[in-house]
Every structure is written in structure tokens, then in C-alpha cells.
Amino acid sequence: MSVVLAHNSYGKSQVHLTRVTRHADRHDLKELAVAIQLEGDFAASYLKGDNSHVIATDTMKNTVYVLAKQQGLTDIEGFGQLLAGHFLKEYPQVAAATITLVEEPWQRLVALGREQPHAFAGGGGEKRTSTIVGTRQGLQVESGLDGLLLLKTTDSAFTGFVRDRYTTLPETSDRIFATALSASWLFRGITVDFDKWHQVIRQTLLDVFAEHNSLAVQQTLCAMGTAVLNVCADIDQITLRMPNKHRLLVNLQPFGLDNKNEVFVATDEPYGLISGTLRRE
């Protein structure tokens, strides 16, 4: 039997970076995890143990820290482009570099009635994300967010679905809608204002979620993605992933009590998972 190496890539993951930018009147803080994956002329290492073209993953880790020191860090998209460009420029055996970045949000602390110049508070479970793919033909930038917890206590229904002998779920015209939203959007260019668009897109997603009268998670997902494409001309498509974080109505009848959508129990598993990608025609 003949066997071929159909594809290969390798790199360094979970490179944790904390970058403090020290200004005269304040400090700025960025904290993120970086993953690097390289593709190219590395087959000899797999097939023969010949590492003459291999860039050590420890070198990749050190590159993250050196470039963070030398070039600084404003937005994760720009830093990802810097890293991808470095590996393509320095190493001719690299055909593609994929840089994945996940930012831990820190907000400037407000104390004693003012923003503190050197103190920060954690932003919770939500993360800002970006994936940069660099090849010899150019760069592609995808940005996003992950783990944005959203919940509305009404304006959500689920009716008219298929019923058969395995169906026990009752229809409802008024339920809690809770999710941990993940979204990613693909930019047309690489020199846009990434911070501005992250804020605008995030707020657009929040606005639609809050105001939309949902007949299904699928319908709300489509409305949110459509609104983002309408407001942001710099992106071509958006993908949304919305796990249904169920809140189940507690049966209080054994205690002689009615439960008119007031007392629920939150469940983690199992859960429904709805996803979709919207792009311009």
C-alpha cells in the first residue's frame, strides 16, 4: 500500500502575552493568547526526520514577545498581520501562516469618580478574537467575539415545529431566550479601523437581540447577521453560533403553586446549537 502525506502544518499554541504600554499619564493593557500554525516545505521532517527547514516552535513563541516589545500592540488584528508577515518574510519555506488570537478583555477601572490610569477590571467571559491567514498571495483578516452571554425574559417563542412519536417538548409563545454568542466576520481589506468596527458590530448584535421578536433562534440569528452586513460595508460575511442555554420552567404544582414564567432552572447540558453564515450576494 502506498501512503502519501496529504497535508501538514505545525506551530505553537497558547502563547500568553501581557503587553503594558506606558504613557506619561496612563498605562494601556492588552492580554491575549496567540496560536501560530505554519504550512510549507516541511514534508521532509515528517517523512525522513530531516528538520533542516523546521522553525522551532520555541522560536515562534519568542517571536511573539520580541515583536510585541519592538512594534507594540494596538489591536489584535494588526498584531496578527505583523506576525504572519514576519514568518512569510523571514522563512522562504513557509507558504502560509495562520495566526489565531484571543484577547482577554480588561476595562479601565472607575474608582473615586474617575477612570484610573493604572488599574483595570476583568471583562468577564467574553473574548475578542481574530484569525489572520497569510500566504504569498496576501493576507486575510477575520475578527470576532466569543462567549458573549445574552438573555431576554420575553419576546421569544418556539411553535409549529415537527411533532412525532418522539416529541415531548411543548410549544411556547413566551420563553426565556439565553445564549452565549460567538460571531466571526471576514473583512474585505486589511487596513480598516478594527477597533471601531468591533465596537459597532458588537453593539449592532446587542441592539437586534434586544429588540427582535423571536419566533426561533434561527430567525434571530439571521436578523442579527443581516443587520451587521447592512451597517458594516467593510465585511463580506458573518458567521454566528448560538447555543441555546435553556432555562426550564420549574413544576410547582406539587406545592400547590402556579408558575407563570417566574421560576426557572438553568441547565448546561444537553443544549441546542444553532449556527449560520450570512454573506453578500
C-alpha positions in Angstrom: 0.0 0.0 0.0 1.3 3.4 -1.0 0.8 6.2 1.6 1.3 9.9 1.0 1.4 12.9 3.3 -1.7 14.7 2.2 -1.4 17.8 4.4 0.8 19.1 7.2 1.0 22.1 9.5 2.6 22.7 12.8 3.1 25.6 15.3 2.9 26.9 18.8 -0.4 27.4 20.7 -1.4 29.1 23.9 1.4 31.7 23.8 0.2 34.0 26.6 1.2 37.7 26.2 0.6 40.6 28.5 1.7 43.9 27.0 1.7 47.1 29.0 2.1 50.3 27.0 3.4 53.1 29.4 2.3 56.6 28.6 3.1 59.6 30.7 -0.4 59.9 32.1 -1.7 56.3 31.9 -0.9 52.7 31.1 -2.7 50.7 28.4 -3.1 47.0 28.9 -3.5 44.2 26.3 -3.6 40.5 27.3 -4.1 37.7 24.8 -3.3 34.1 23.8 -1.6 33.6 20.4 -1.5 30.4 18.3 0.7 30.1 15.2 0.4 27.4 12.5 2.8 27.2 9.6 2.4 25.4 6.3 5.0 24.9 3.6 8.1 22.9 2.7 8.2 20.7 5.9 7.4 17.2 4.4 11.0 16.0 4.9 10.6 16.3 8.7 7.6 14.1 8.6 8.9 11.6 6.1 12.6 11.4 6.9 13.2 13.2 10.2 15.1 15.9 8.3 14.5 19.1 10.3 16.6 21.4 8.2 13.6 23.5 7.1 11.8 23.4 10.5 11.4 26.6 12.5 11.3 25.5 16.2 8.1 26.3 17.9 10.1 27.8 20.7 11.4 30.3 18.2 7.7 31.1 17.3 7.0 31.8 20.9 10.0 34.1 21.3 9.0 35.9 18.1 5.6 36.9 19.7 7.4 38.5 22.7 10.1 40.3 20.6 7.6 41.8 18.1 5.3 42.8 21.0 8.2 44.7 22.5 9.6 46.2 19.3 6.4 47.0 17.5 3.9 47.4 20.3 0.3 46.2 20.3 -2.8 48.3 19.5 -5.3 45.9 18.1 -5.1 42.1 17.8 -5.7 42.2 14.0 -2.7 44.4 13.4 -0.5 42.3 15.6 -1.7 39.1 13.9 -0.8 40.6 10.5 2.6 41.6 11.8 3.3 38.0 12.9 2.1 36.4 9.7 4.1 38.8 7.6 7.2 38.1 9.7 7.1 34.3 9.1 6.5 34.8 5.4 9.3 37.3 5.1 11.9 35.5 7.2 11.4 32.0 6.0 11.1 31.1 2.3 10.0 27.6 3.1 6.8 29.0 4.7 3.8 29.0 2.3 1.1 30.1 4.7 1.0 31.3 8.3 -2.3 31.3 10.3 -2.3 33.4 13.4 -5.2 32.9 15.9 -5.6 35.5 18.7 -7.9 35.5 21.6 -8.0 38.7 23.7 -8.9 38.7 27.4 -10.8 42.0 27.9 -9.7 44.4 30.6 -11.6 47.6 31.3 -10.1 50.6 32.9 -11.3 50.7 36.5 -13.5 53.5 37.6 -12.9 54.4 41.2 -13.4 57.5 43.3 -15.4 59.0 40.5 -12.7 58.8 37.8 -11.0 56.4 35.4 -7.9 55.0 37.0 -4.8 55.4 34.8 -3.1 52.1 36.0 -5.9 49.9 37.3 -8.2 47.5 35.4 -11.1 45.2 36.0 -11.7 41.9 34.2 -14.3 41.8 31.4 -15.9 38.5 32.3 -16.3 35.5 30.0 -16.5 37.4 26.7 -13.4 37.3 24.5 -12.3 39.2 21.4 -11.0 37.0 18.6 -9.1 37.2 15.3 -7.6 34.8 12.8 -5.1 36.1 10.3 -4.2 33.9 7.3 -1.1 35.0 5.4 0.1 33.5 2.2 2.4 34.5 -0.7 -0.7 36.0 -2.4 -1.8 38.2 0.5 -3.5 38.4 3.9 -7.0 37.6 5.1 -8.4 39.1 8.3 -11.3 37.5 10.3 -12.4 39.1 13.5 -15.0 38.2 16.1 -16.1 37.6 19.6 -16.7 34.6 21.7 -18.8 33.8 24.9 -21.0 36.9 24.9 -23.7 36.0 27.3 -27.2 37.3 26.3 -30.6 36.7 27.8 -34.1 38.1 27.3 -37.0 37.1 29.5 -39.7 37.5 26.9 -40.3 38.2 23.2 -39.2 34.7 22.3 -41.4 31.8 21.1 -41.0 28.4 19.5 -44.0 26.9 17.9 -45.0 24.9 14.7 -42.1 22.5 14.8 -42.3 18.9 13.7 -44.1 16.6 16.1 -43.9 12.9 16.0 -43.8 9.9 18.4 -40.5 11.1 19.9 -41.6 14.7 20.6 -42.2 15.7 24.2 -41.3 19.4 24.0 -44.4 21.7 24.4 -44.9 24.6 22.2 -44.4 28.0 23.8 -45.2 31.6 22.8 -43.3 33.1 25.7 -40.0 31.8 26.9 -36.6 32.8 28.2 -34.0 33.2 25.3 -30.5 32.8 26.6 -27.3 32.1 24.6 -23.5 32.5 24.7 -22.9 34.2 21.3 -19.9 33.5 19.2 -19.5 35.5 16.0 -16.8 36.0 13.4 -16.7 38.3 10.4 -14.5 38.4 7.3 -13.1 41.7 6.3 -12.7 42.8 2.7 -9.4 44.7 3.4 -6.6 44.7 5.9 -6.2 48.4 6.8 -9.6 49.1 8.2 -10.3 50.5 11.7 -10.6 47.2 13.5 -11.3 48.6 17.0 -14.1 50.8 15.6 -15.8 48.0 13.7 -15.6 45.6 16.6 -17.5 48.1 18.8 -20.0 48.9 16.0 -20.7 45.2 15.2 -20.9 44.2 18.8 -23.4 46.9 19.5 -25.5 46.1 16.4 -25.7 42.4 17.6 -26.9 43.6 21.0 -29.4 46.0 19.6 -31.1 43.4 17.4 -31.1 40.7 20.1 -32.8 43.1 22.5 -35.4 44.4 20.1 -36.2 41.3 17.9 -39.4 39.5 18.5 -38.0 36.0 18.1 -40.1 33.2 16.5 -37.0 30.9 16.6 -33.3 31.3 17.5 -32.6 30.7 13.8 -34.7 33.7 12.8 -33.0 36.0 15.4 -29.6 34.8 14.2 -30.5 35.7 10.6 -31.8 39.1 11.7 -28.6 39.9 13.7 -26.3 38.9 10.9 -28.2 40.8 8.3 -28.1 44.0 10.4 -24.3 43.7 10.7 -23.9 43.3 7.0 -26.1 46.4 6.5 -24.2 48.5 8.9 -20.6 47.5 8.0 -19.6 47.8 4.4 -16.0 46.6 5.2 -17.0 43.0 5.8 -18.2 40.3 3.3 -19.7 37.7 5.6 -20.5 36.9 9.2 -20.9 33.6 11.0 -22.9 33.3 14.2 -23.0 30.4 16.6 -25.8 30.5 19.2 -26.0 27.7 21.8 -29.5 27.6 23.4 -28.8 28.0 27.1 -32.0 26.5 28.3 -34.0 27.9 31.3 -36.6 25.3 32.1 -39.8 26.1 33.9 -40.0 24.5 37.3 -43.1 22.5 38.1 -44.5 24.0 41.3 -47.9 22.2 41.2 -46.8 19.6 43.8 -46.6 22.6 46.2 -50.0 24.0 45.2 -48.4 26.9 43.3 -48.8 28.3 39.8 -45.6 29.1 37.9 -46.4 31.8 35.4 -43.0 32.1 33.8 -41.4 33.3 37.0 -39.2 30.4 38.4 -36.8 28.5 36.2 -33.8 26.2 36.5 -30.8 26.9 34.3 -29.3 23.8 32.6 -25.9 23.4 30.9 -26.3 20.1 29.0 -27.7 19.0 26.7 -28.3 22.1 24.7 -29.4 23.1 21.2 -26.8 24.7 19.0 -27.8 27.0 16.1 -25.3 28.4 13.6 -25.4 30.2 10.3 -23.3 32.2 7.9 -24.6 35.2 6.0 -22.8 36.8 3.1 -23.4 39.4 0.5 -24.8 38.1 -2.8 
